[in-house]
């Protein structure tokens, strides 16, 4: 079973669970459109940004049903996926490098840190370096 969960962060910073549904199997797409549609039919609107993992069906449902909402990959999933591309002994290093990008004070500094990270990883961890999203 796959658990589909939607959580919202209100302007006040309060977090609320908007929806929880169990779907058969390790759903890679078929259950997400109906799940997101149900949320909108129950009144979900005005969503400006969605942070999620990279399930194709979920990303597609977000873009099709939450029109105008920006989409961002979850840092935790991004880091775990990058760590899966390297030997276990290098996983801590990869997490530290990715964290250093996200901890920058502004977009310009983050992009510069990303460039340095990719340059530094190109020879040692080419699979990670080639998977970046700018």
Secondary structure, 3 states (H helix, E strand, C coil): CEEEEEEEECCCCCEEEEEEEEECCCCCCCCHHHHHHHHHHCCCCCCCEEEECCCHHHHHHHHHHCCCCEEEECHHHHHHHHHCCCCHHHHHHHHHHHHHHHCCCCHHHHHHHHHHHHHHHCCCCHHHHCCCCC
